[in-house]
Each structure stands twice: as structure tokens, then as C-alpha cells.
Amino acid sequence: MDLTSYAELAVQLVNMGNELKDPFSLRALLEETGRTEAAARLTRRDIDALCELRDELAGVFASAADGDDVDAVERLNGLLVRHPVHPQISGHDGQPWHLHLTEGGRVADALAVGSVMGLASVVTRLGVDRLGICQASPCRNAYLDTSSNRSRRYCSERCASRANVAAYRARKRGA
């Protein structure tokens, strides 16, 4: 089971910021990520729980970006205890039997379990340093570094380009 897509969900939740409080934006995210059933069942209670989860996940990324591996792992372990994994065998859309982390319960519970388990998988397989916060100013988006040489510093190509242009202009001014 590849949990990277679940870890990417954690990144998306963190990066939604206050848009997470907007049910239309959250439903759009769920639909874009293939979670149409969850989008249809979304409630105000789920949104409130996901806002709390977003803040906790942001803390994990901030600790990782600060190089505080112990704190990042402690935060993840706390979330794993609060959101225990309940795997289920599933077969749908013509796919063979495979594992899903949760199917039942509230939407927020399923998203929390997936996000936390996905980040835990990335941390244990690749390392805490693969979780980061964009270094482009003023962006503070989270990202997963899945590069082969652990070189990612920005959340997107847009931020990387903006930072490179700013650095180039600063060098030109200094010359």
C-alpha cells in the first residue's frame, strides 16, 4: 500500500489555510482527490475537526522544517494515538482487493487517519527532513520532498521561480 497520496492529502489540508472553513472549497478538494463520497457526506462538525487537524499537522511540518525531528515525531505519534488506523479490504472500480485505511465513520476521521498515517509512512521510509515549509517569502505552505537528492525547498515551481528571480535581482543590485 502506497501511503504517499495520503501524505499529500495532509499537505493539501495544511495549505488550505482558512479556505478549509469553506465547505465548497473543501468539497472541491475532496472531489479533486477522488473522495467524492466523502465530499457528499461532509458536515460542519467535520469541517471544525479538520480545522483542528490542520493546525496540528502544520505543527508537524513546522517542527520538521526547523530540524526538530523529535518534536515532529512526537506530534505524529500523538496524532496516531488519537486517530487509530482501522484497515479494511476493499474492491471497487474494477480494481483487485486492496487495503484502505478507513471507510466508515465521520469524514473528518477518515481524512485524519489517512493524513496522519501517510505522514508517518513518509517519515519512517524517507525521514523527517522530507517534510518542509516553503522557503519563498512570504509563502508558508507545506510540502513533501520526494526528490531523489533531498533538495526541495519550495512548495511549487511558482515559488521556486519567484525566489530565484528575487535572488538574481539582489545579486544584480549588489554588483
C-alpha positions in Angstrom: 0.0 0.0 0.0 1.5 3.3 -1.1 0.6 5.9 1.5 2.2 8.9 -0.3 -1.2 10.0 -1.6 -2.4 10.1 1.9 0.6 12.2 2.9 -0.1 14.5 0.0 -3.7 14.9 1.4 -2.1 16.1 4.7 -0.1 18.7 2.7 -3.2 19.9 0.9 -5.2 20.2 4.2 -2.4 22.3 5.8 -2.1 24.5 2.7 -5.8 25.2 2.5 -5.5 27.7 5.4 -8.8 29.4 6.1 -10.3 28.0 2.9 -10.7 24.8 4.9 -13.6 26.5 6.7 -15.4 27.0 3.4 -17.5 23.8 2.7 -17.4 24.5 -1.1 -13.6 24.6 -1.2 -13.2 21.5 1.0 -15.7 19.6 -1.1 -13.8 20.6 -4.3 -10.6 19.3 -2.7 -12.2 16.0 -1.8 -13.7 15.6 -5.3 -10.4 16.5 -7.0 -8.6 13.8 -4.9 -11.2 11.1 -5.8 -13.0 11.3 -2.4 -16.5 12.0 -3.9 -18.4 10.0 -1.3 -16.7 11.9 1.5 -17.5 15.2 -0.2 -21.1 14.3 -0.3 -21.2 13.4 3.4 -19.2 16.4 4.7 -20.8 18.2 7.7 -20.0 21.4 9.7 -18.7 19.1 12.5 -16.2 17.5 10.0 -15.0 20.9 8.9 -14.4 22.0 12.6 -12.5 18.8 13.3 -10.4 19.2 10.1 -9.5 22.8 11.0 -8.1 21.5 14.3 -6.3 18.7 12.5 -4.9 21.2 10.0 -3.3 23.2 12.9 -1.8 20.0 14.4 -0.4 18.9 11.0 1.0 22.3 10.4 2.9 21.9 13.7 4.4 18.7 12.5 5.6 20.4 9.3 6.9 23.4 11.3 8.9 21.1 13.6 10.3 19.2 10.7 11.3 22.4 8.8 13.0 23.6 12.0 15.1 20.4 12.1 13.4 19.3 15.3 12.9 15.6 14.4 12.0 14.5 17.9 9.2 17.1 18.2 7.8 16.2 14.7 7.7 12.5 15.6 6.2 13.1 19.0 3.5 15.2 17.4 2.8 12.5 14.8 2.8 9.8 17.5 0.2 11.8 19.4 -1.9 12.0 16.3 -1.6 8.3 15.6 -2.9 7.6 19.1 -5.8 10.0 18.7 -6.6 8.7 15.2 -6.1 4.9 15.3 -5.9 3.1 12.0 -8.6 0.7 11.0 -7.6 -1.0 7.8 -10.3 -2.6 5.6 -10.1 -4.7 2.5 -11.8 -3.0 -0.4 -12.5 -3.8 -4.1 -14.0 -1.2 -6.3 -13.8 0.3 -9.8 -12.6 -3.0 -11.2 -9.5 -3.0 -9.1 -8.3 -6.1 -7.3 -8.7 -6.4 -3.5 -6.6 -3.8 -1.7 -6.3 -2.0 1.6 -8.0 1.2 2.6 -7.3 2.8 5.9 -10.9 3.6 6.9 -14.2 3.7 5.1 -16.7 4.3 7.8 -17.2 6.9 10.5 -17.2 10.6 10.0 -15.4 12.2 7.0 -13.0 14.0 9.4 -12.0 10.7 11.0 -11.2 9.1 7.7 -9.2 12.1 6.5 -7.4 12.4 9.8 -6.4 8.7 9.8 -5.2 8.9 6.2 -3.3 12.1 6.6 -1.5 11.0 9.8 -0.7 7.5 8.6 0.6 8.9 5.3 2.9 11.3 7.0 4.0 8.6 9.4 4.8 6.4 6.4 6.9 9.2 4.7 8.8 9.9 8.0 9.6 6.2 8.6 10.5 5.4 5.0 12.3 8.6 3.9 13.0 10.7 7.0 11.5 13.7 8.9 13.6 16.0 6.7 11.2 15.2 3.8 8.6 17.4 5.4 9.1 21.0 4.8 7.8 24.6 4.8 8.3 26.7 1.6 11.3 29.0 1.9 9.9 31.6 -0.5 8.9 34.7 1.3 6.1 35.2 2.3 4.8 31.7 1.4 4.5 29.3 4.3 3.0 26.3 2.5 3.9 22.8 3.5 5.4 20.3 1.0 6.7 16.7 0.8 10.2 16.4 -0.6 10.1 13.3 -2.8 13.1 14.3 -4.8 15.9 11.7 -5.1 18.6 14.1 -3.6 16.5 15.8 -0.8 16.8 19.1 -2.5 13.3 20.6 -2.4 12.9 23.9 -0.7 9.8 25.3 -2.2 6.1 24.2 -2.3 5.7 24.8 -6.1 7.5 25.8 -9.2 5.9 29.2 -8.9 7.6 29.9 -5.5 10.9 28.5 -6.7 10.9 30.8 -9.7 9.9 33.8 -7.6 12.7 33.1 -5.2 15.2 32.6 -7.9 14.2 35.9 -9.6 14.4 37.7 -6.3 17.9 36.3 -5.7 19.0 37.2 -9.2 17.8 40.8 -8.8 19.5 41.1 -5.4 22.8 39.9 -6.9 22.4 42.4 -9.8 21.8 45.2 -7.3 24.9 44.2 -5.3 27.2 44.0 -8.4 
